[in-house]
Amino acid sequence: MLVTIVFVPIGLVSLFASRHVVEIVNRYDDDRAPLGSRSDKVRIIQSDADKTCNRTLTVPKRMKKPIYVYYQLDNFYQNHRRYVKSRSDQQLRNKKYENDTSTCKPEDNVNGTTIVPCGLVAWSMFNDTFNFSTNNNVQWPITKKDISWKSDRDHKFGKNVFPKNFQNGSIIGGAHLDESIPLSAQEDLIVWMRTAALPTFRKLYGKIEVDLQAGDTVNVVMQNNYNTYSFNGKKKLVLSTASWLGGKNNFIGIAYLAVGGLCFMLAMNFTIIYLFKPRQLGDPSYLSWNRSPGGH
């Protein structure tokens, strides 16, 4: 009963906080894509064709700044063992380990020259872009500062490590990196390199420091560059506010309520059994057993 008293209020508060998070979710991978087979879609996405998409989003409720911009990928297994291992954390951390690419195959070098950052994780970095504006064409700048974990910037990516020969191979996997900026300052890369545990995940693209009112119209110009058609993946743009608990997530509240409800049922069950069928005090019958000749 004590667990019930503690867990149920926590679950209700968590659900209440999650319900106040406003989200706009828009799938866009089907835009600018042919209606033919998967091979046709892959051919178009890998070509030089215009991949600009225009979307108009309507704000359902008031959204207070900062508004977090996420991209969501479905059916993308960043947790695959061979994919996760295809990176060099030492190379990312310190320039003196630039040639430490033994774990990065097949993206370890180009014509015998080391790739920095090496490995499939970095090579497959997300490269779609988003630009936001209002009806009067006023552009909203997207803030990229502090979208990654501070511990990653300070300890996992070196200030003296710069991209080198990145995306110079015959097959381009994703985004390009500025070779004049150290890895510790390239936060899109840092966000991408923190691999997801599930095949459907969201990663932070940036923040918009503008308040939106209910009924406002948001114009989005996006470049549909990232190839999800090879593995039947989906891409979604997500605009979201945040509560003290984080983004929209009903799982925590439901989990607390489920455990609290289960404990309440067990407590009531034990209470009813105790009241209507209590154990008899002073009854030694549970100590008896059938004695056989010669038994002990």
Residue pairs with C-beta under 8 A, 6 or more apart in sequence:
1 263
1 264
1 267
3 259
3 260
3 263
4 260
4 261
4 263
4 264
4 267
6 260
7 256
7 257
7 259
7 260
7 263
8 256
8 257
8 260
8 261
8 264
10 256
11 252
11 253
11 254
11 255
11 256
11 257
11 258
11 260
12 253
12 257
13 253
14 245
14 252
14 253
14 256
15 250
15 253
15 254
15 257
16 253
17 243
17 244
17 245
18 243
18 245
18 248
18 249
18 250
18 252
18 253
20 243
21 240
21 241
21 242
21 243
21 247
21 248
22 59
22 60
22 61
22 62
22 63
22 240
22 241
23 238
23 239
23 240
23 241
23 247
23 248
24 57
24 59
24 60
24 218
24 238
24 239
24 240
25 72
25 236
25 237
25 238
26 55
26 57
26 220
26 236
26 237
26 238
27 234
27 235
27 236
28 53
28 55
28 222
28 224
28 235
28 236
28 237
29 224
29 228
29 229
29 233
29 234
29 235
29 236
31 53
31 55
31 224
32 44
32 49
32 50
32 51
32 52
32 53
32 224
33 41
33 44
33 45
33 224
33 229
34 40
34 41
34 44
38 229
38 230
38 232
41 229
42 227
42 229
42 230
45 51
45 224
45 225
45 226
45 227
45 229
46 227
51 223
51 224
51 225
52 221
52 222
52 223
52 224
53 220
53 221
53 222
53 223
53 224
54 219
54 220
54 221
54 222
55 219
55 220
55 222
55 237
56 217
56 218
56 219
56 220
57 217
57 218
57 220
57 239
58 215
58 216
58 217
58 218
59 212
59 213
59 214
59 215
59 216
59 217
59 218
60 214
61 214
62 211
62 212
62 213
62 214
63 211
63 212
63 239
63 241
64 211
64 241
65 208
65 209
65 210
65 211
66 143
66 207
66 208
66 209
66 242
67 207
67 208
67 210
67 212
67 239
67 240
67 241
68 204
68 207
68 239
68 240
68 241
68 242
68 247
69 130
69 132
69 142
69 204
69 205
69 206
69 207
69 208
69 237
69 238
69 239
70 202
70 203
70 204
70 205
70 237
70 238
70 239
70 240
71 126
71 128
71 202
71 203
71 205
71 235
71 236
71 237
71 238
72 200
72 201
72 202
72 234
72 235
72 236
72 237
72 238
73 126
73 200
73 201
73 203
73 228
73 233
73 234
73 235
74 199
74 200
74 233
74 234
74 235
74 236
75 199
75 200
75 228
75 231
75 232
75 233
75 234
76 196
76 199
76 200
76 201
76 228
76 231
76 233
77 83
77 199
78 84
78 121
78 195
78 196
78 199
78 201
79 195
79 196
79 197
79 198
79 199
82 120
83 120
83 121
83 195
84 121
84 195
85 103
86 103
86 104
86 105
86 106
86 107
86 119
86 120
86 121
87 103
87 104
87 117
87 118
87 119
87 120
87 121
87 122
87 193
88 97
88 100
88 101
88 102
88 103
88 104
88 117
88 118
88 119
89 156
90 97
90 100
91 97
91 98
91 99
91 100
91 101
91 104
91 116
91 117
91 118
91 161
92 117
92 156
92 157
92 158
92 161
92 183
92 193
93 155
93 156
93 157
93 158
93 161
94 158
94 160
94 161
95 158
95 160
95 161
98 114
98 116
98 161
98 164
99 114
101 108
101 109
101 114
101 115
101 118
101 119
102 108
103 119
104 115
104 118
104 119
104 120
106 120
107 115
107 118
107 119
107 120
107 122
107 123
107 169
107 173
108 114
108 115
108 118
108 119
109 115
109 118
109 165
110 165
110 168
110 169
113 164
113 165
114 164
114 165
115 164
115 165
115 166
115 168
115 169
116 161
116 162
116 163
116 164
116 165
116 166
117 161
117 163
117 166
117 177
117 183
117 189
117 193
120 173
121 192
121 193
121 195
122 166
122 189
122 192
122 193
123 167
123 173
123 174
124 173
124 174
125 173
125 174
125 175
125 188
125 189
125 192
126 174
126 175
126 188
126 192
126 203
126 226
127 174
127 175
127 176
127 225
127 226
128 222
128 223
128 224
128 225
128 226
128 235
129 222
129 223
129 225
130 142
130 205
130 220
130 221
130 222
130 237
131 139
131 142
131 220
131 221
131 222
132 139
132 140
132 142
132 208
132 218
132 219
132 220
133 139
133 140
133 218
133 219
133 221
134 140
134 216
134 217
134 218
134 219
135 217
135 219
137 219
140 208
140 210
141 208
141 209
142 205
142 206
142 207
142 208
143 206
143 207
143 208
143 209
144 187
144 188
144 206
145 187
146 187
147 187
147 188
147 191
147 204
147 205
147 206
147 207
148 187
148 190
148 191
148 194
148 204
149 190
149 194
152 190
152 193
152 194
153 184
153 185
153 187
153 190
154 184
156 190
157 182
157 183
157 184
157 186
157 189
157 190
158 182
158 183
158 184
159 182
159 184
159 185
160 182
161 182
161 183
161 184
162 179
162 180
162 181
162 182
162 183
163 177
163 178
163 179
163 181
163 183
163 186
164 179
166 176
166 177
166 179
167 173
167 174
167 175
167 176
167 177
174 226
175 188
175 189
177 186
177 189
178 186
183 189
183 190
184 190
188 205
191 203
191 204
192 203
196 203
202 238
208 239
212 218
218 239
220 237
222 237
224 235
226 235
228 234
228 235
240 247
240 248
245 252
